[in-house]
Amino acid sequence: MPVKHYSLSLSTLGLVIGLAQPAISQSTGTPIGKIDASIDGTSYAGATLKSAKGTGTASFRSFGPMSAVSIQGHDLTADNFMHNVLTVEFSVMGNDATGAVMDASVSWWPEGMNNAFYHSENSGTETKVTLDALALDAGESVTDGSFSALLCRKESFFAEADTDNCLPVEGTFGTALVNPE
């Protein structure tokens, strides 16, 4: 019997780890930014949040000259904090907006982690992230920009993307970033 191999991109792995961390509750999280988007023609508005403990749903981690940025927007009007979550992730060489953006991905979790979701990985269309501003330093870290992608439905983390069930997404983000280190 053939062995089936599964792979997760670094951005998907980062999303899984980010979503698996204890959620910042709506009552304890302070908004630090936003994601505004159109998902298949429907408006989306999500807030990025920072907890009193210093963690956040918009963060970055630096690895030498490269940084990984994760911006997770939460729909504060959703019935469940982990429903209708839109995430933009990318790596950038350097610590400002002139750096090259690589490994960009977008995902949307309309019903939370335990249900089908939409992801740009393996959609057959390049995910684009354009940075208007980026400052990653010991002081205040922030980013502003725009993104576009094609999101295809996945039944689970290890399922193949259903390229017959895809949604276009485009939008903007502007947020402070937390460095959890």
N, C-alpha and C positions, 0 to 999 in steps of 0.2 A: 504494500500500500504506500503511495507516495506521501511524503511528509510535506505539509503545507507550512510555508514560512510567512510570518507576519512581520511587518516593520512599522514603526511609528517614527515620524519625522521628529526632529528636535522641537519644533513648534508645537506639534500635537502632544508630545510628552510634557512640554512646559504647561500647556493648557490643562492636561490631566492633573498634574501636580498642583497647579493654581486652583483648580476647581475642587480638588480634594482637601485643600487646607480649610481649617475652620472658617466658615463664612462670617463675614462682617455683617452683623444684623443691621436692619434698616434703622433701628432706634439708636445704635451706638456708632454707626459710621457717619463721618462727616464728608459731604461731597467735596471733591477736589478737582473735578473736571467733568467732561461729558463726551459722549459719542452721539452724533446725529447722523442718521442714515436713511436710505430708502432700500427696503428689502422687497424685491419684486414689485415695486411701485407703492408699497405701504410704508408710511413714515415710522421711524423708530427713534426713540430718545432714551438714552441710558446715562446713568451717572457713574463716575468712578468715585470710589470711597476710600477713606483712610480711617483706621480704627484708633481708639485711644492708646492701644498698645504699640502703635507705630507701623503696623502692617497695612497694606493697601491693595486695591484691585487694579491699580496702575503702578507698575514697578519696573525696575531694570536691575540687571546684574552685569557686571563687567568682568571680562576674561581677557586680561592683557589689553590689546588695542581694540578689542571687539566688545560690544555690549548687546545683550538680548533685552528687548523691550516688550512688555505684555500690558495691553490696555483692555481691561474687562469692564464693559458697561452693563449696569444692572437697571432694568426697568423697575423703578420704584412704585409703579402702579400695578405690577403683576401680583397675583394672589400668593405666589411663593417667591422668595428672594432669589432662588436659583433658576427660575423660569424666565424666558425671554432675555437671556444673557448673550450679548454680542461681544466677541473678542477679536482684537487686531493684534497680531504679533509679528515682530520682525527683528532682525539683527542689523546692527550698523557698525561700520568700521569707523572708529573715532568717537568723539563725544559732542559733536555739534551737527547742524543740519547739512553741512557740506559732505558728510561721510556717505559712503556707498551703502544703500539699503539692500539687504540680502535676505533670503529665506522668509519672505513675507507670507503670512497666512491669515485668513479670516474664518471664523466659525460662528455659528448661531445655534443656540440651544433653546428652542421655543418651549420645550417641556422638561427641561432639566437634564441631568446626567444619565438618568436611568431610562431614557427614551431616545428615539431617533433624533439625530441632529444634522446640521448642514455644515460642510467644510469645503474650503477651497482646494485642499490638497487632492491631487489626481482628477481635477475637474477638466483638464485639458486647456485651461485658459490661465495666463499669467496673472498672478495677484500683484497689484500695483499699490505701493505706498509711496507718497510724496511728502517729504518733510518741509514744512515752512519754518519751523523752529525746533531746536533740540538743544538742551543744555543738560549735560550729565556731569555733575560735580558734587563736591561735599556740601555745598550750600543748597540752594533751591534747584531742584531738577525738574524740567518741564519739557513738554513736546506739544506741537501743533502740526496738523497735517491733514492729508486726505487719503482715501483708499478706494479701490474698486476691485471686485472679484466676482467669480462665478461660484456659487455654493451648491454642492451636490449632496443629496441626502445619503446618510449612512445610518444603518439600523443599529450599529454598535461600533465601538472603537476599532474592532478587528474586521468589520465587514467591509467589503468593497464599496466604493462610492457608486451610487446609482446615477450614471451620467445621463439618464433619461428623465431625471427628476432634479433639475437644477434651477436655482434662483439667482438673478443678478443682484448685487449689492454694491452700493457706493455711498460714501459719506465723508464726514470730517470728524476729527477728534481734537481736543484741546484739554490738557490735564497736567497737573503736577504729577511727578513720579516719586515713588518711595523706593529707596534702596534698602532691602531687608537685611543687608549685611551689617 
